[in-house]
Amino acid sequence: MGMLYVVPTPVGNMEDMTFRAIKVLKEVDFILAEDTRTSSVLLHHYDIKNELHSHHKFNEHQTCQKVVERLQAGQSAALISDAGTPGISDPGFMLVRECVRNGIEVQTLPGATAFVPALVSSGMPCDKFVFEGFLPQKKGRQKRLGELKNETRTMVFYESPYRVVKTLEQFAEVFGPERQVACCREISKVHEESVRGTIAEVLLHFKEREPKGEFVIVLEGGKV
């Protein structure tokens, strides 16, 4: 049996790549990437010239079985996403599940995940939290927010810059405008920024300044 390595890649700064991640990517038989064009930039930077294949949410149903067969034949593979840890709001779960079902060992390397630095630097309790990732864009969005209304743990969301204002407006309606929130953008990049305050204050900030970059929104839990 071969092995599947789940390898985190930098969410911003290229130097966040670990020595072990580089070593694994150089030694495996092939690499599975969410977007081969994006990953090629990273691989070229570290002089990694391995066999590279596309593995994303639109083709993973078709590719999983072929990958499993190669691993069963004794080859090793590394799974990477465009940024961060595969499986965390990125493709990865389905392949890992199939490997586990077929008795193939899976090793996940420690590494970059955008929500961890955002949560820790938010100034909110991070001993207990709930990670929600991306909220449903349309159907089920209000229902999910309603289910979280009485959540007492710190809540963590991913959001695109195009929906940040809308999301904060909905948060104000559901959780109240005085609830504390931290919006962290461009984590580990040159223009990294954390905007903290009440939902009303942070909403005003981004109404006056166009949101840019990928966002992690950390929301205070309700009072016990």
N, CA, C and O of each residue as an XYZ file, in Angstrom:
896
protein
N       0.835     -1.197      0.000
C       0.000      0.000      0.000
C       0.873      1.251      0.000
O       1.896      1.322      0.681
N       0.442      2.224     -0.777
C       1.088      3.520     -0.739
C       0.498      4.370      0.368
O      -0.152      3.853      1.278
N       0.722      5.673      0.293
C       0.241      6.578      1.328
C      -0.228      7.877      0.698
O       0.346      8.349     -0.284
N      -1.281      8.453      1.274
C      -1.743      9.769      0.866
C      -1.293     10.786      1.904
O      -1.588     10.649      3.091
N      -0.581     11.800      1.450
C      -0.187     12.910      2.313
C      -1.089     14.108      2.015
O      -1.227     14.514      0.861
N      -1.689     14.659      3.035
C      -2.463     15.890      2.887
C      -1.537     17.029      3.314
O      -1.137     17.118      4.475
N      -1.207     17.889      2.367
C      -0.135     18.874      2.581
C      -0.687     20.301      2.533
O      -1.147     20.746      1.481
N      -0.648     21.017      3.649
C      -1.067     22.426      3.634
C      -0.085     23.277      2.838
O       1.118     23.014      2.831
N      -0.604     24.288      2.177
C       0.226     25.238      1.447
C      -0.050     26.647      1.982
O      -1.090     26.865      2.605
N       0.845     27.599      1.758
C       0.681     28.936      2.324
C      -0.628     29.608      1.918
O      -1.087     29.461      0.785
N      -1.223     30.346      2.855
C      -2.421     31.119      2.534
C      -2.036     32.504      2.017
O      -2.887     33.239      1.514
N      -0.762     32.859      2.139
C      -0.300     34.148      1.662
C       1.188     34.126      1.393
O       1.619     33.951      0.253
N       1.962     34.302      2.430
C       3.415     34.385      2.323
C       4.010     33.028      1.960
O       3.758     32.033      2.639
N       4.796     32.992      0.891
C       5.421     31.741      0.433
C       6.307     31.111      1.507
O       6.489     29.893      1.528
N       6.853     31.930      2.388
C       7.767     31.427      3.409
C       7.054     30.650      4.521
O       7.707     30.091      5.402
N       5.727     30.614      4.482
C       4.981     29.827      5.463
C       4.995     28.335      5.135
O       4.471     27.531      5.907
N       5.578     27.959      4.017
C       5.731     26.546      3.657
C       6.709     25.884      4.629
O       7.738     26.470      4.963
N       6.394     24.665      5.085
C       7.295     23.996      6.023
C       8.343     23.173      5.275
O       8.140     22.793      4.121
N       9.464     22.904      5.944
C      10.515     22.073      5.356
C       9.961     20.685      5.020
O      10.267     20.117      3.972
N       9.146     20.157      5.925
C       8.610     18.813      5.713
C       7.677     18.779      4.505
O       7.699     17.822      3.731
N       6.858     19.819      4.341
C       5.943     19.862      3.203
C       6.717     19.840      1.885
O       6.338     19.134      0.951
N       7.790     20.606      1.812
C       8.612     20.637      0.604
C       9.222     19.257      0.341
O       9.236     18.785     -0.795
N       9.724     18.619      1.397
C      10.337     17.296      1.271
C       9.331     16.271      0.751
O       9.644     15.487     -0.144
N       8.128     16.281      1.313
C       7.095     15.332      0.897
C       6.717     15.560     -0.562
O       6.606     14.605     -1.330
N       6.519     16.815     -0.949
C       6.125     17.113     -2.324
C       7.194     16.698     -3.335
O       6.875     16.377     -4.480
N       8.440     16.703     -2.921
C       9.525     16.289     -3.820
C       9.643     14.767     -3.917
O      10.140     14.238     -4.911
N       9.183     14.072     -2.878
C       9.419     12.625     -2.813
C       8.240     11.767     -3.273
O       8.444     10.616     -3.657
N       7.011     12.293     -3.246
C       5.860     11.472     -3.641
C       5.898     11.172     -5.131
O       6.606     11.823     -5.899
N       5.115     10.167     -5.521
C       5.064      9.792     -6.936
C       4.268     10.793     -7.767
O       4.589     11.036     -8.930
N       3.235     11.370     -7.171
C       2.447     12.375     -7.900
C       1.726     13.292     -6.916
O       1.517     12.949     -5.752
N       1.350     14.475     -7.425
C       0.702     15.507     -6.628
C      -0.671     15.804     -7.214
O      -0.827     15.914     -8.430
N      -1.658     15.933     -6.347
C      -3.013     16.300     -6.751
C      -3.268     17.738     -6.313
O      -3.134     18.064     -5.133
N      -3.633     18.594     -7.256
C      -3.797     20.018     -6.963
C      -5.196     20.489     -7.329
O      -5.788     20.034     -8.309
N      -5.716     21.416     -6.516
C      -7.035     21.995     -6.787
C      -7.025     22.742     -8.118
O      -7.932     22.573     -8.933
N      -6.009     23.563     -8.338
C      -5.831     24.281     -9.597
C      -4.351     24.157     -9.972
O      -3.491     24.734     -9.307
N      -4.063     23.421    -11.014
C      -2.669     23.155    -11.378
C      -1.916     24.432    -11.750
O      -0.702     24.515    -11.563
N      -2.637     25.430    -12.280
C      -1.974     26.693    -12.637
C      -1.499     27.421    -11.381
O      -0.375     27.920    -11.336
N      -2.357     27.481    -10.365
C      -1.996     28.143     -9.106
C      -0.874     27.386     -8.412
O       0.098     27.984     -7.950
N      -1.015     26.071     -8.342
C      -0.020     25.262     -7.630
C       1.318     25.230     -8.349
O       2.360     25.091     -7.708
N       1.306     25.355     -9.662
C       2.558     25.342    -10.419
C       3.479     26.483    -10.003
O       4.701     26.339    -10.030
N       2.897     27.612     -9.619
C       3.696     28.759     -9.166
C       4.447     28.396     -7.891
O       5.641     28.667     -7.760
N       3.727     27.775     -6.950
C       4.346     27.351     -5.691
C       5.405     26.278     -5.932
O       6.507     26.357     -5.388
N       5.075     25.283     -6.739
C       6.009     24.185     -6.997
C       7.270     24.678     -7.701
O       8.375     24.226     -7.403
N       7.096     25.596     -8.625
C       8.257     26.167     -9.326
C       9.141     26.936     -8.348
O      10.368     26.881     -8.433
N       8.508     27.655     -7.418
C       9.255     28.450     -6.438
C      10.195     27.569     -5.623
O      11.302     27.980     -5.277
N       9.740     26.347     -5.319
C      10.549     25.433     -4.504
C      11.218     24.334     -5.336
O      11.681     23.330     -4.794
N      11.263     24.532     -6.646
C      11.942     23.616     -7.565
C      11.421     22.183     -7.418
O      12.191     21.223     -7.394
N      10.093     22.068     -7.322
C       9.443     20.759     -7.237
C       8.920     20.415     -8.636
O       8.077     21.126     -9.182
N       9.423     19.327     -9.202
C       9.112     18.994    -10.599
C       8.353     17.672    -10.709
O       8.579     16.886    -11.629
N       7.469     17.446     -9.775
C       6.761     16.180     -9.723
C       5.576     16.119    -10.675
O       5.101     17.141    -11.172
N       5.115     14.913    -10.915
C       3.915     14.680    -11.715
C       2.732     15.374    -11.044
O       2.488     15.170     -9.855
N       1.997     16.191    -11.798
C       0.932     17.020    -11.227
C      -0.388     16.750    -11.934
O      -0.456     16.737    -13.163
N      -1.448     16.531    -11.134
C      -2.781     16.255    -11.687
C      -3.826     17.144    -11.031
O      -3.670     17.580     -9.891
N      -4.877     17.398    -11.765
C      -5.962     18.232    -11.264
C      -6.923     17.404    -10.405
O      -7.337     16.314    -10.800
N      -7.269     17.928     -9.235
C      -8.238     17.259     -8.351
C      -9.031     18.350     -7.640
O      -8.533     18.977     -6.705
N     -10.266     18.575     -8.084
C     -11.079     19.659     -7.528
C     -12.524     19.199     -7.370
O     -12.863     18.065     -7.709
N     -13.369     20.083     -6.855
C     -14.735     19.692     -6.502
C     -15.579     19.273     -7.708
O     -16.604     18.609     -7.550
N     -15.149     19.662     -8.912
C     -15.929     19.320    -10.097
C     -15.531     17.981    -10.718
O     -16.269     17.430    -11.535
N     -14.355     17.454    -10.327
C     -13.941     16.178    -10.931
C     -13.583     15.111     -9.896
O     -13.213     13.998    -10.270
N     -13.687     15.431     -8.597
C     -13.210     14.487     -7.584
C     -13.987     13.172     -7.577
O     -13.438     12.140     -7.192
N     -15.255     13.189     -7.996
C     -16.004     11.934     -8.071
C     -15.371     10.977     -9.096
O     -15.380      9.759     -8.919
N     -14.823     11.561    -10.168
C     -14.226     10.739    -11.220
C     -12.782     10.343    -10.898
O     -12.335      9.267    -11.297
N     -12.057     11.191    -10.187
C     -10.625     10.944     -9.987
C     -10.312     10.089     -8.766
O      -9.261      9.450     -8.710
N     -11.220     10.070     -7.781
C     -10.925      9.372     -6.521
C     -10.532      7.912     -6.734
O      -9.536      7.446     -6.179
N     -11.311      7.193     -7.536
C     -11.074      5.759     -7.699
C      -9.725      5.493     -8.359
O      -9.017      4.563     -7.972
N      -9.365      6.306     -9.353
C      -8.076      6.124    -10.022
C      -6.915      6.377     -9.061
O      -5.901      5.680     -9.093
N      -7.081      7.381     -8.214
C      -6.034      7.685     -7.232
C      -5.901      6.536     -6.243
O      -4.790      6.114     -5.921
N      -7.025      6.033     -5.764
C      -7.014      4.912     -4.820
C      -6.309      3.708     -5.432
O      -5.525      3.040     -4.758
N      -6.578      3.431     -6.690
C      -5.946      2.286     -7.365
C      -4.426      2.452     -7.432
O      -3.683      1.490     -7.240
N      -3.976      3.660     -7.700
C      -2.528      3.892     -7.754
C      -1.894      3.738     -6.364
O      -0.788      3.213     -6.232
N      -2.599      4.196     -5.348
C      -2.083      4.065     -3.985
C      -2.078      2.598     -3.546
O      -1.158      2.152     -2.860
N      -3.108      1.856     -3.946
C      -3.143      0.425     -3.631
C      -2.009     -0.323     -4.315
O      -1.575     -1.373     -3.841
N      -1.534      0.215     -5.424
C      -0.434     -0.415     -6.167
C       0.932     -0.058     -5.583
O       1.966     -0.514     -6.071
N       0.921      0.771     -4.523
C       2.174      1.068     -3.835
C       2.736      2.456     -4.058
O       3.776      2.802     -3.498
N       2.057      3.262     -4.874
C       2.545      4.615     -5.091
C       2.116      5.537     -3.941
O       1.227      5.201     -3.158
N       2.757      6.692     -3.858
C       2.405      7.682     -2.839
C       1.966      8.968     -3.521
O       2.424      9.289     -4.618
N       1.069      9.704     -2.861
C       0.540     10.930     -3.453
C       0.439     12.016     -2.396
O       0.307     11.739     -1.204
N       0.505     13.259     -2.861
C       0.277     14.411     -1.986
C      -0.914     15.192     -2.516
O      -1.020     15.444     -3.716
N      -1.798     15.568     -1.621
C      -2.969     16.371     -1.980
C      -2.761     17.788     -1.462
O      -2.520     17.997     -0.273
N      -2.858     18.768     -2.375
C      -2.738     20.166     -1.970
C      -3.931     20.947     -2.517
O      -4.576     20.522     -3.475
N      -4.215     22.089     -1.900
C      -5.239     22.988     -2.420
C      -4.572     24.292     -2.821
O      -3.356     24.433     -2.696
N      -5.355     25.241     -3.299
C      -4.780     26.516     -3.732
C      -4.092     27.237     -2.581
O      -3.066     27.891     -2.768
N      -4.665     27.112     -1.391
C      -4.101     27.766     -0.206
C      -4.685     27.125      1.038
O      -5.881     26.839      1.094
N      -3.836     26.898      2.042
C      -4.319     26.332      3.295
C      -4.331     24.815      3.288
O      -3.638     24.175      2.498
N      -5.126     24.256      4.175
C      -5.185     22.807      4.368
C      -6.330     22.187      3.583
O      -7.479     22.578      3.787
N      -6.063     21.236      2.695
C      -7.141     20.571      1.955
C      -8.176     19.982      2.916
O      -7.838     19.468      3.983
N      -9.435     20.072      2.512
C     -10.517     19.560      3.361
C     -11.174     20.630      4.196
O     -12.326     20.474      4.601
N     -10.461     21.726      4.467
C     -11.035     22.838      5.235
C     -11.577     23.853      4.241
O     -10.844     24.724      3.772
N     -12.865     23.739      3.921
C     -13.514     24.570      2.895
C     -12.822     24.440      1.541
O     -12.873     25.359      0.724
N     -12.189     23.321      1.308
C     -11.519     23.008      0.045
C     -11.701     21.512     -0.231
O     -12.016     20.759      0.691
N     -11.512     21.068     -1.474
C     -11.607     19.634     -1.770
C     -10.619     18.825     -0.927
O      -9.537     19.307     -0.592
N     -10.994     17.619     -0.597
C     -10.094     16.755      0.167
C     -10.813     15.669      0.937
O     -10.334     14.539      1.029
N     -11.972     16.016      1.492
C     -12.699     15.049      2.318
C     -13.008     13.756      1.574
O     -12.809     12.665      2.108
N     -13.488     13.877      0.357
C     -13.930     12.691     -0.383
C     -12.774     11.716     -0.627
O     -12.933     10.507     -0.457
N     -11.611     12.243     -1.026
C     -10.464     11.373     -1.283
C      -9.959     10.736      0.003
O      -9.638      9.548      0.024
N      -9.886     11.514      1.068
C      -9.446     10.968      2.361
C     -10.384      9.858      2.803
O      -9.933      8.811      3.268
N     -11.688     10.079      2.661
C     -12.674      9.065      3.052
C     -12.478      7.772      2.264
O     -12.538      6.683      2.835
N     -12.244      7.886      0.953
C     -12.061      6.690      0.138
C     -10.778      5.956      0.506
O     -10.742      4.725      0.488
N      -9.738      6.692      0.836
C      -8.492      6.053      1.261
C      -8.697      5.303      2.572
O      -8.244      4.168      2.723
N      -9.374      5.931      3.507
C      -9.644      5.290      4.802
C     -10.478      4.034      4.604
O     -10.209      3.004      5.222
N     -11.474      4.112      3.757
C     -12.337      2.959      3.481
C     -11.557      1.795      2.874
O     -11.905      0.631      3.073
N     -10.499      2.122      2.132
C      -9.721      1.086      1.457
C      -8.447      0.713      2.203
O      -7.581      0.032      1.654
N      -8.329      1.154      3.445
C      -7.196      0.762      4.271
C      -5.883      1.432      3.898
O      -4.814      0.942      4.261
N      -5.950      2.549      3.178
C      -4.750      3.285      2.782
C      -4.431      4.313      3.860
O      -5.311      5.056      4.294
N      -3.191      4.354      4.286
C      -2.814      5.289      5.349
C      -2.844      6.726      4.836
O      -2.400      7.023      3.727
N      -3.383      7.608      5.680
C      -3.439      9.038      5.366
C      -2.673      9.799      6.438
O      -2.937      9.641      7.629
N      -1.732     10.616      6.014
C      -1.013     11.489      6.942
C      -1.271     12.937      6.558
O      -1.031     13.335      5.418
N      -1.761     13.725      7.513
C      -1.986     15.149      7.283
C      -0.902     15.947      7.981
O      -0.746     15.864      9.199
N      -0.155     16.719      7.210
C       0.917     17.521      7.781
C       0.351     18.764      8.458
O      -0.624     19.337      7.971
N       0.945     19.192      9.576
C       0.529     20.458     10.172
C       0.914     21.602      9.238
O       1.890     21.507      8.494
N       0.141     22.677      9.286
C       0.487     23.805      8.426
C      -0.583     24.855      8.386
O      -1.450     24.916      9.258
N      -0.519     25.684      7.366
C      -1.363     26.877      7.284
C      -2.847     26.542      7.148
O      -3.237     25.675      6.367
N      -3.659     27.249      7.926
C      -5.110     27.260      7.803
C      -5.560     28.662      8.186
O      -5.270     29.122      9.290
N      -6.255     29.342      7.300
C      -6.511     30.771      7.474
C      -7.237     31.116      8.764
O      -6.945     32.142      9.379
N      -8.189     30.265      9.191
C      -9.006     30.693     10.322
C      -8.262     30.685     11.657
O      -8.672     31.385     12.583
N      -7.177     29.911     11.781
C      -6.475     29.823     13.063
C      -5.826     31.152     13.458
O      -6.090     31.631     14.561
N      -4.988     31.776     12.616
C      -4.439     33.072     13.011
C      -5.504     34.142     13.187
O      -5.368     35.010     14.049
N      -6.569     34.094     12.381
C      -7.648     35.076     12.518
C      -8.339     34.931     13.867
O      -8.616     35.924     14.538
N      -8.613     33.703     14.259
C      -9.277     33.442     15.536
C      -8.409     33.875     16.703
O      -8.886     34.548     17.617
N      -7.135     33.492     16.681
C      -6.244     33.788     17.802
C      -6.035     35.296     17.949
O      -5.980     35.806     19.068
N      -5.917     36.017     16.821
C      -5.646     37.456     16.887
C      -6.912     38.298     17.035
O      -6.829     39.524     17.119
N      -8.079     37.660     17.067
C      -9.337     38.406     17.158
C      -9.551     39.048     18.523
O     -10.286     40.028     18.646
N      -8.905     38.490     19.550
C      -9.127     38.974     20.902
C     -10.339     38.353     21.566
O     -10.709     38.746     22.672
N     -10.964     37.384     20.903
C     -12.130     36.692     21.463
C     -11.719     35.325     21.981
O     -10.677     34.802     21.586
N     -12.522     34.739     22.861
C     -12.176     33.419     23.405
C     -11.964     32.402     22.281
O     -12.803     32.268     21.390
N     -10.836     31.689     22.331
C     -10.576     30.691     21.292
C     -10.345     29.304     21.889
O      -9.861     28.399     21.209
N     -10.701     29.144     23.188
C     -10.605     27.812     23.785
C     -11.753     26.928     23.320
O     -11.615     25.707     23.247
N     -12.895     27.556     23.003
C     -14.040     26.843     22.450
C     -14.614     27.699     21.329
O     -14.932     28.871     21.528
N     -14.743     27.100     20.149
C     -15.269     27.854     19.013
C     -15.950     26.904     18.042
O     -15.772     25.688     18.115
N     -16.729     27.471     17.135
C     -17.389     26.681     16.101
C     -16.995     27.248     14.743
O     -17.143     28.444     14.491
N     -16.492     26.379     13.873
C     -16.069     26.797     12.540
C     -17.205     26.529     11.561
O     -17.603     25.382     11.363
N     -17.728     27.600     10.944
C     -18.853     27.477     10.023
C     -18.430     27.524      8.557
O     -19.204     27.150      7.675
N     -17.203     27.984      8.293
C     -16.776     28.091      6.895
C     -17.655     29.070      6.144
O     -18.054     30.095      6.698
N     -17.964     28.769      4.886
C     -18.826     29.635      4.086
C     -20.292     29.344      4.391
O     -20.718     28.190      4.355
N     -21.057     30.377      4.688
C     -22.501     30.225      4.843
C     -23.120     29.928      3.477
O     -22.544     30.297      2.453
N     -24.282     29.269      3.441
C     -24.968     29.096      2.154
C     -25.198     30.463      1.518
O     -25.565     31.412      2.210
N     -24.989     30.570      0.220
C     -25.125     31.875     -0.430
C     -26.575     32.328     -0.508
O     -26.865     33.515     -0.359
N     -27.480     31.397     -0.739
C     -28.896     31.769     -0.874
C     -29.769     30.850     -0.019
O     -30.101     31.179      1.120
N     -30.132     29.712     -0.573
C     -31.016     28.794      0.122
C     -30.391     28.289      1.417
O     -29.277     27.765      1.419
N     -31.113     28.452      2.508
C     -30.656     27.946      3.795
C     -29.824     28.919      4.601
O     -29.467     28.624      5.741
N     -29.506     30.075      4.036
C     -28.634     31.036      4.722
C     -29.303     31.592      5.985
O     -28.724     31.542      7.070
N     -30.510     32.115      5.841
C     -31.217     32.675      6.997
C     -31.526     31.604      8.039
O     -31.479     31.862      9.242
N     -31.836     30.420      7.572
C     -32.115     29.304      8.491
C     -30.890     28.996      9.332
O     -30.995     28.803     10.543
N     -29.717     28.949      8.687
C     -28.490     28.638      9.418
C     -28.145     29.738     10.412
O     -27.720     29.448     11.530
N     -28.319     30.982     10.025
C     -28.050     32.090     10.941
C     -28.991     32.023     12.139
O     -28.588     32.282     13.272
N     -30.244     31.674     11.878
C     -31.200     31.534     12.973
C     -30.803     30.438     13.947
O     -31.003     30.570     15.154
N     -30.238     29.352     13.420
C     -29.783     28.254     14.272
C     -28.593     28.659     15.140
O     -28.372     28.095     16.212
N     -27.830     29.644     14.662
C     -26.647     30.094     15.399
C     -26.947     31.239     16.367
O     -26.063     31.681     17.101
N     -28.168     31.711     16.370
C     -28.514     32.895     17.169
C     -28.172     32.723     18.644
O     -27.748     33.678     19.295
N     -28.350     31.530     19.172
C     -28.098     31.284     20.597
C     -26.760     30.588     20.853
O     -26.522     30.099     21.958
N     -25.890     30.539     19.853
C     -24.572     29.918     20.014
C     -23.725     30.755     20.978
O     -23.578     31.963     20.795
N     -23.170     30.103     22.003
C     -22.369     30.833     22.997
C     -20.867     30.778     22.708
O     -20.098     31.544     23.288
N     -20.451     29.891     21.830
C     -19.032     29.818     21.475
C     -18.686     30.853     20.409
O     -19.560     31.309     19.672
N     -17.431     31.216     20.332
C     -16.953     32.089     19.259
C     -17.215     31.403     17.920
O     -16.984     30.203     17.778
N     -17.696     32.165     16.945
C     -18.035     31.607     15.631
C     -17.073     32.129     14.572
O     -16.687     33.298     14.587
N     -16.693     31.249     13.656
C     -15.717     31.607     12.622
C     -16.315     31.319     11.240
O     -16.827     30.229     10.983
N     -16.238     32.314     10.369
C     -16.806     32.197      9.028
C     -15.760     32.586      7.979
O     -14.866     33.387      8.253
N     -15.878     32.015      6.783
C     -15.140     32.482      5.619
C     -16.106     33.306      4.771
O     -17.299     33.009      4.711
N     -15.580     34.349      4.112
C     -16.445     35.144      3.242
C     -15.640     35.791      2.132
O     -14.468     36.121      2.312
N     -16.278     35.969      0.980
C     -15.636     36.660     -0.138
C     -15.807     38.163      0.065
O     -16.731     38.587      0.759
N     -14.933     38.974     -0.528
C     -15.045     40.426     -0.341
C     -16.360     40.989     -0.871
O     -16.816     42.037     -0.413
N     -16.969     40.303     -1.829
C     -18.191     40.806     -2.452
C     -19.422     40.654     -1.553
O     -20.449     41.287     -1.797
N     -19.320     39.814     -0.513
C     -20.479     39.592      0.359
C     -20.242     40.028      1.802
O     -21.092     39.799      2.663
N     -19.103     40.651      2.075
C     -18.778     41.025      3.458
C     -19.816     41.986      4.037
O     -20.309     41.775      5.145
N     -20.143     43.030      3.296
C     -21.111     44.018      3.794
C     -22.479     43.371      4.023
O     -23.109     43.581      5.059
N     -22.923     42.593      3.054
C     -24.213     41.912      3.193
C     -24.214     40.994      4.408
O     -25.187     40.953      5.162
N     -23.122     40.259      4.596
C     -23.030     39.335      5.728
C     -23.074     40.084      7.051
O     -23.769     39.662      7.975
N     -22.352     41.176      7.157
C     -22.364     41.968      8.394
C     -23.742     42.564      8.650
O     -24.171     42.655      9.801
N     -24.433     42.966      7.607
C     -25.806     43.481      7.766
C     -26.725     42.391      8.312
O     -27.560     42.646      9.180
N     -26.561     41.182      7.798
C     -27.371     40.065      8.294
C     -26.992     39.711      9.733
O     -27.861     39.381     10.540
N     -25.712     39.779     10.051
C     -25.268     39.532     11.431
C     -25.910     40.544     12.378
O     -26.357     40.181     13.466
N     -25.956     41.804     11.969
C     -26.553     42.848     12.809
C     -28.019     42.551     13.076
O     -28.506     42.768     14.185
N     -28.722     42.058     12.071
C     -30.139     41.733     12.227
C     -30.348     40.548     13.167
O     -31.245     40.567     14.009
N     -29.527     39.534     13.020
C     -29.724     38.292     13.771
C     -29.119     38.359     15.174
O     -29.753     37.948     16.146
N     -27.887     38.881     15.278
C     -27.152     38.853     16.544
C     -27.167     40.187     17.295
O     -26.787     40.251     18.464
N     -27.607     41.246     16.618
C     -27.621     42.570     17.218
C     -26.383     43.358     16.828
O     -25.295     42.789     16.736
N     -26.528     44.670     16.597
C     -25.410     45.482     16.105
C     -24.289     45.684     17.106
O     -23.202     46.118     16.723
N     -24.522     45.379     18.395
C     -23.504     45.603     19.419
C     -22.609     44.383     19.663
O     -21.669     44.454     20.454
N     -22.899     43.266     18.986
C     -22.086     42.067     19.138
C     -20.681     42.337     18.575
O     -20.543     42.974     17.531
N     -19.657     41.858     19.257
C     -18.272     42.071     18.819
C     -17.936     41.171     17.629
O     -18.379     40.026     17.544
N     -17.142     41.725     16.716
C     -16.741     40.973     15.530
C     -15.333     41.416     15.117
O     -14.921     42.547     15.373
N     -14.619     40.510     14.484
C     -13.307     40.837     13.908
C     -13.292     40.344     12.468
O     -13.550     39.169     12.206
N     -12.994     41.231     11.549
C     -12.883     40.860     10.140
C     -11.407     40.892      9.759
O     -10.776     41.949      9.763
N     -10.868     39.730      9.432
C      -9.444     39.611      9.099
C      -9.323     39.295      7.612
O      -9.959     38.368      7.111
N      -8.510     40.066      6.923
C      -8.368     39.865      5.477
C      -6.902     39.748      5.082
O      -6.011     40.238      5.775
N      -6.677     39.087      3.951
C      -5.331     38.967      3.381
C      -4.321     38.424      4.397
O      -3.211     38.940      4.526
N      -4.730     37.378      5.111
C      -3.882     36.803      6.158
C      -2.548     36.340      5.570
O      -2.505     35.650      4.551
N      -1.463     36.736      6.237
C      -0.091     36.375      5.867
C       0.377     37.040      4.578
O       1.404     36.655      4.019
N      -0.370     38.040      4.103
C       0.029     38.766      2.902
C       0.474     40.182      3.280
O       0.385     40.580      4.442
N       0.943     40.923      2.304
C       1.482     42.265      2.539
C       0.434     43.188      3.167
O       0.751     43.973      4.061
N      -0.805     43.093      2.700
C      -1.850     44.000      3.164
C      -2.764     43.350      4.218
O      -3.952     43.663      4.288
N      -2.218     42.468      5.015
C      -3.004     41.835      6.082
C      -3.585     42.900      7.007
O      -2.914     43.866      7.368
N      -4.856     42.700      7.382
C      -5.539     43.691      8.220
C      -6.614     43.002      9.052
O      -7.299     42.101      8.569
N      -6.759     43.428     10.299
C      -7.844     42.973     11.159
C      -8.628     44.199     11.616
O      -8.067     45.121     12.206
N      -9.915     44.200     11.340
C     -10.795     45.291     11.758
C     -11.704     44.749     12.858
O     -12.493     43.831     12.629
N     -11.586     45.324     14.050
C     -12.312     44.819     15.218
C     -13.252     45.874     15.756
O     -13.003     47.070     15.610
N     -14.329     45.436     16.376
C     -15.286     46.357     16.987
C     -16.657     45.724     17.040
O     -16.792     44.511     16.881
N     -17.673     46.534     17.261
C     -19.033     46.007     17.191
C     -19.380     45.752     15.723
O     -18.720     46.267     14.820
N     -20.410     44.961     15.501
C     -20.832     44.705     14.122
C     -21.151     46.028     13.433
O     -20.804     46.224     12.268
N     -21.814     46.938     14.152
C     -22.179     48.229     13.565
C     -20.939     49.021     13.158
O     -20.914     49.621     12.083
N     -19.914     49.028     14.005
C     -18.684     49.774     13.714
C     -17.930     49.184     12.526
O     -17.469     49.913     11.648
N     -17.811     47.871     12.509
C     -17.070     47.212     11.424
C     -17.845     47.319     10.110
O     -17.248     47.464      9.044
N     -19.170     47.246     10.189
C     -20.002     47.404      8.995
C     -19.801     48.795      8.397
O     -19.663     48.935      7.182
N     -19.786     49.820      9.246
C     -19.569     51.189      8.762
C     -18.193     51.310      8.097
O     -18.051     51.967      7.066
N     -17.184     50.670      8.696
C     -15.837     50.700      8.137
C     -15.824     50.184      6.704
O     -15.225     50.802      5.824
N     -16.487     49.048      6.468
C     -16.426     48.451      5.128
C     -17.442     49.048      4.162
O     -17.373     48.797      2.959
N     -18.380     49.832      4.675
C     -19.236     50.602      3.770
C     -18.467     51.807      3.232
O     -18.719     52.279      2.124
N     -17.528     52.290      4.036
C     -16.719     53.443      3.631
C     -15.465     53.029      2.859
O     -14.922     53.816      2.084
N     -15.012     51.808      3.068
C     -13.811     51.296      2.407
C     -14.146     49.961      1.752
O     -14.548     49.017      2.431
N     -13.984     49.882      0.459
C     -14.352     48.669     -0.278
C     -13.574     47.452      0.231
O     -12.343     47.472      0.264
N     -14.291     46.394      0.627
C     -13.584     45.183      1.083
C     -12.785     44.561     -0.057
O     -13.278     44.433     -1.178
N     -11.551     44.179      0.242
C     -10.699     43.534     -0.750
C      -9.987     42.347     -0.115
O      -9.611     42.394      1.056
N      -9.803     41.287     -0.890
C      -9.119     40.101     -0.394
C     -10.082     39.109      0.235
O     -11.264     39.402      0.419
N      -9.569     37.942      0.558
C     -10.384     36.910      1.198
C     -10.494     37.208      2.700
O      -9.528     37.642      3.328
N     -11.678     36.970      3.261
C     -11.961     37.343      4.638
C     -12.218     36.143      5.541
O     -12.803     35.141      5.129
N     -11.761     36.276      6.787
C     -12.204     35.405      7.874
C     -12.928     36.321      8.860
O     -12.362     37.309      9.328
N     -14.171     35.992      9.170
C     -14.962     36.792     10.109
C     -15.108     35.999     11.397
O     -15.601     34.871     11.394
N     -14.672     36.603     12.498
C     -14.758     35.976     13.816
C     -15.805     36.722     14.613
O     -15.672     37.925     14.841
N     -16.843     36.026     15.039
C     -17.987     36.635     15.713
C     -18.085     36.161     17.156
O     -17.969     34.971     17.448
N     -18.301     37.120     18.051
C     -18.440     36.811     19.473
C     -19.655     35.918     19.712
O     -20.701     36.107     19.091
N     -19.516     34.957     20.602
C     -20.641     34.126     20.978
C     -21.593     34.873     21.888
O     -21.238     35.893     22.479
N     -22.814     34.352     21.996
C     -23.796     34.967     22.885
C     -23.463     34.739     24.338
O     -22.711     33.824     24.674
N     -24.023     35.570     25.206
C     -23.785     35.442     26.625
C     -24.496     34.215     27.180
O     -25.632     33.910     26.817
N     -23.797     33.523     28.066
C     -24.364     32.299     28.671
C     -25.453     32.688     29.648
O     -26.064     31.819     30.270
